Amino acid sequence: MLLHRTIPSVAHSSRVLAIGNFDGVHLGHQSLLARLAAKARELTLPAAVMTFEPHPRELINPEAAPARLTSLREKLGLFDACGVDEVFLLHFSRRLASLSAEAFIERVLVKGLAVRYLIVGDDFRFGQGRRGDFAMLVEAGRRYGFAVESMSTIEIDGERVSSSAVREALAAGDLAHAARLLGRPYGISGRVIHGEKLGRRLGWPTANIQLKRKRLALSGVFAVTVSGLDKRHLPGAASLGVRPTLGEGLAPILEVHLFDFDRDIYGAHVTVHFLHKLRDEMKFASLEALAVQIARDIDAVRHYFSQAQMHHG
């Protein structure tokens, strides 16, 4: 899959294009990307996605911007798995935000990308003041010779699948519901880095996963599996958050204690899959009290996995 960080001034070839933020790449996004890949095969053209970095809401109102479900690297991996051939990553700036809808169509879609077929979500808006909409794209398509299709939203049990619905499920600790909307358990990927070795001192060595996001979509203590170290997903217990027992205002970290595992994995790139939430973060009176609670959490997570095995076995 090719990654482009600029739009050519003149396109050398045509393409089928989907535009969106695709945060979380949930089932609704996956259905749009499957349609994109099918249409691209039908027209024997590359399947391209245009997405934005940072998320437009992070630029316009950073305080109110939602927690990201996926980092850029995670999103690109999910695009690749959905059969996308090329990604145009546009730096979302005030300059881009002030581009009129007409100029966006003419300069970007027609001249820069030679779009032959365009797929967008049914609520897609673009251009300065969000003036551009589906009707404007259809009209432009007639003029410039490209077709436009809008994907209607996907519903599961009467609920619209959306990034905000996934965020709500994660915030409520309903990981099973988040997994239904995503089509997979929610995961966070990152590199294993050196931490303060506190878990080791307390008797429970943990792998510290580097977090590149400022805001978390969930926090607490979880039953997880980890992929990227072994052919299978390895079970463990994870803590994600700001560790209130250790002080105020600490940066959030993700720590995972893998069961029956003793290998040096520093530098490995792993994905932590969140399966079940045990509890919220708590502040303990002492490190001893924290150690006692960690032992309880680990027992509870082992019990969760043995129950899950019984159901699947």
C-alpha positions in Angstrom: 0.0 0.0 0.0 1.4 3.4 -1.0 1.2 6.4 1.4 1.2 9.9 -0.2 1.5 13.0 2.0 0.7 15.5 -0.8 -1.8 15.7 -3.7 -0.1 15.8 -7.1 -0.7 19.1 -9.0 -1.7 16.9 -12.0 -2.7 13.3 -11.8 -0.9 10.7 -13.8 -3.6 8.1 -13.5 -7.3 7.7 -12.5 -8.5 6.1 -9.3 -11.5 5.1 -7.2 -11.5 7.2 -4.0 -13.2 7.1 -0.6 -12.9 10.1 1.7 -13.3 10.2 5.5 -11.6 10.3 8.9 -12.2 6.5 9.4 -11.4 6.7 13.2 -11.5 3.2 14.5 -12.2 1.6 11.1 -15.4 0.1 12.5 -17.9 -2.1 10.6 -19.5 0.9 8.8 -16.0 2.0 7.5 -15.2 -1.6 6.6 -18.3 -1.9 4.6 -17.5 1.3 2.7 -13.9 0.1 2.1 -15.1 -3.3 0.9 -17.3 -1.4 -1.6 -14.3 0.7 -2.6 -12.1 -2.3 -3.2 -14.9 -4.1 -5.3 -15.5 -1.0 -7.4 -11.8 -0.5 -8.0 -11.5 -4.1 -9.2 -14.5 -3.7 -11.4 -12.9 -0.6 -13.1 -9.4 -2.0 -12.9 -8.2 1.1 -11.0 -6.4 1.6 -7.7 -8.5 1.8 -4.6 -7.5 5.0 -2.8 -8.5 6.5 0.5 -8.1 10.2 1.5 -7.9 10.9 5.2 -6.8 13.8 7.4 -4.1 14.3 10.0 -4.8 15.7 12.6 -8.5 15.0 12.9 -10.3 18.2 11.8 -11.9 18.6 15.2 -8.5 18.5 16.9 -7.5 21.6 14.9 -10.8 23.5 15.2 -11.5 22.8 18.9 -8.7 20.8 20.5 -10.3 20.9 24.0 -13.5 19.3 22.8 -12.0 16.9 20.3 -12.8 13.2 21.1 -10.3 10.7 22.1 -8.9 8.9 19.1 -9.8 5.3 18.7 -6.8 4.5 16.4 -3.4 6.0 15.9 -2.3 6.8 12.3 -0.2 3.7 12.2 -3.1 1.5 13.4 -5.4 3.1 10.9 -3.0 2.5 8.0 -2.7 -1.2 9.0 -6.4 -1.6 9.0 -6.7 0.1 5.6 -4.1 -2.3 4.2 -6.1 -5.2 5.6 -9.2 -3.9 3.9 -7.6 -4.0 0.4 -6.7 -0.3 0.0 -4.0 0.3 -2.6 -3.0 3.9 -1.8 -3.7 6.5 1.0 -3.6 10.2 0.5 -2.9 11.7 4.0 -3.8 15.3 4.0 -2.3 17.6 6.6 -5.5 19.2 8.0 -4.5 22.9 8.4 -6.4 26.2 8.6 -5.3 26.7 4.9 -7.0 23.4 3.9 -10.0 24.2 6.1 -10.4 27.5 4.2 -10.3 25.9 0.7 -13.8 26.4 -0.9 -15.8 23.3 -1.7 -15.6 24.1 -5.4 -11.8 24.5 -5.3 -11.5 21.2 -3.4 -13.5 19.4 -6.2 -11.6 21.1 -9.0 -8.0 21.1 -7.6 -8.0 18.0 -5.5 -10.5 15.5 -6.9 -10.4 16.4 -10.6 -6.9 17.7 -11.3 -4.8 16.2 -8.6 -6.4 12.7 -8.3 -8.4 12.2 -11.6 -11.1 10.6 -9.6 -13.3 8.3 -11.7 -15.6 7.1 -8.9 -16.0 8.6 -5.5 -17.5 7.0 -2.3 -18.4 9.0 0.8 -20.5 8.5 3.9 -24.0 9.8 3.9 -23.2 12.6 6.2 -20.0 13.8 4.4 -19.4 17.6 4.4 -16.3 19.4 3.0 -14.8 22.7 2.0 -14.8 26.1 3.8 -17.7 26.3 6.3 -18.6 22.7 5.5 -20.6 24.0 2.5 -19.8 21.0 0.2 -22.2 18.0 0.4 -23.3 15.0 -1.5 -25.6 17.0 -3.9 -22.7 19.3 -4.8 -20.5 16.3 -5.5 -23.1 14.6 -7.8 -23.5 17.9 -9.7 -19.7 18.2 -10.1 -19.5 14.6 -11.1 -21.9 15.3 -14.0 -19.8 18.2 -15.1 -16.3 16.6 -14.7 -17.2 13.0 -15.6 -17.0 11.0 -12.3 -19.6 9.0 -10.5 -20.5 9.5 -6.8 -21.9 7.0 -4.4 -23.0 7.6 -0.8 -22.8 4.7 1.7 -25.7 4.6 4.1 -24.8 3.9 7.7 -24.7 0.4 9.0 -26.9 -0.6 11.9 -26.5 -3.3 14.5 -29.6 -4.2 16.5 -31.1 -0.8 15.6 -28.0 1.2 16.6 -26.1 3.2 14.1 -22.5 2.1 13.9 -20.3 5.2 14.4 -17.0 6.1 16.0 -18.9 8.0 18.8 -20.9 4.8 19.5 -17.6 2.9 19.9 -16.2 5.6 22.2 -19.4 5.5 24.4 -19.2 1.7 24.7 -15.5 1.9 25.6 -16.1 4.7 28.2 -18.9 2.6 29.7 -16.5 -0.4 30.0 -18.8 -2.4 27.6 -16.0 -4.0 25.6 -18.2 -6.7 24.1 -20.4 -4.0 22.6 -17.4 -2.1 21.3 -16.2 -5.3 19.7 -19.5 -5.8 18.0 -19.4 -2.3 16.5 -15.7 -2.7 15.4 -16.0 -6.3 14.2 -13.0 -7.1 16.4 -11.9 -6.5 20.0 -10.7 -2.9 20.6 -6.9 -2.8 20.4 -4.0 -0.4 21.1 -0.6 -0.9 19.3 2.8 0.3 20.4 6.4 -0.5 21.1 7.5 -2.1 24.3 9.6 0.4 26.2 11.5 0.6 29.5 9.3 1.8 32.4 10.0 2.4 36.0 10.1 -1.4 36.8 7.5 -0.8 39.6 5.5 -3.9 38.6 8.7 -6.0 38.9 9.3 -4.6 42.4 5.8 -5.4 43.4 6.2 -9.0 42.1 4.3 -8.6 38.8 6.6 -7.7 35.9 4.8 -5.8 33.2 5.6 -4.8 29.6 5.2 -1.0 29.1 3.6 -0.1 25.8 4.4 3.3 24.4 1.3 5.4 24.0 1.4 8.1 21.3 -2.1 9.5 22.1 -2.8 12.3 24.5 -6.4 11.2 25.3 -7.5 7.7 26.0 -10.8 6.2 24.9 -10.8 3.9 27.9 -9.0 3.4 31.2 -8.9 0.9 34.1 -7.8 -2.7 34.6 -8.6 -5.3 31.9 -8.3 -8.9 30.7 -6.3 -8.7 27.4 -4.5 -10.7 24.8 -1.3 -9.5 23.1 -0.4 -10.2 19.5 2.9 -9.6 17.8 5.1 -11.8 20.1 4.1 -15.3 19.2 2.0 -17.2 16.7 -0.9 -17.1 19.1 -2.4 -14.2 21.1 -1.0 -14.3 24.6 -3.3 -13.8 27.6 -2.6 -11.2 30.3 -3.8 -8.5 32.6 -3.5 -4.8 31.6 -3.7 -1.5 33.4 -4.3 1.6 31.3 -4.4 5.1 32.8 -2.6 7.7 34.9 -1.7 5.5 38.0 -3.3 7.7 40.7 -1.5 5.9 43.5 1.9 7.2 42.3 1.0 10.9 42.1 -1.0 13.6 40.4 -0.9 14.6 36.7 1.1 11.6 35.4 1.0 10.8 31.7 -1.2 7.8 30.9 0.6 4.5 30.4 -0.4 1.0 29.3 1.2 -1.9 31.3 0.6 -5.5 30.6 1.4 -8.5 32.8 1.6 -11.5 30.5 0.8 -14.9 32.1 3.6 -17.5 32.3 5.8 -15.5 30.1 9.5 -14.7 30.6 11.2 -13.2 27.5 13.0 -10.0 26.9 10.6 -8.2 24.5 11.9 -4.6 24.6 11.6 -2.9 21.2 8.9 -5.3 20.0 5.8 -3.8 18.3 2.7 -5.4 19.8 -1.1 -5.0 19.8 -3.0 -5.2 23.1 -6.6 -6.5 22.5 -9.0 -5.4 25.3 -11.5 -8.2 26.1 -13.1 -7.5 29.4 -13.0 -4.7 32.0 -12.5 -5.6 35.6 -12.5 -2.2 37.3 -11.8 1.5 37.1 -8.4 3.0 38.2 -8.2 3.4 42.0 -6.0 5.3 44.3 -4.4 3.1 47.0 -3.1 4.3 50.4 0.2 2.5 49.9 2.2 0.4 47.4 1.5 -2.7 49.6 -2.2 -2.1 49.2 -1.7 -1.7 45.5 0.3 -5.0 45.3 -2.5 -6.9 47.1 -5.1 -5.5 44.6 -2.9 -6.4 41.6 -2.7 -10.0 42.9 -6.6 -10.0 43.1 -6.9 -8.5 39.6 -4.6 -11.2 38.2 -6.6 -13.9 39.8 -9.8 -12.4 38.4 -8.3 -12.2 34.9 -7.1 -15.8 35.1 -10.6 -16.8 36.1 -12.0 -14.8 33.2 -9.8 -16.8 30.7 -10.6 -20.2 32.3 -14.3 -19.4 32.0 -13.9 -18.3 28.4 -12.0 -21.5 27.6 -14.8 -23.6 29.2 -17.4 -21.8 27.0 -15.3 -22.3 23.8 -13.9 -25.7 24.8 
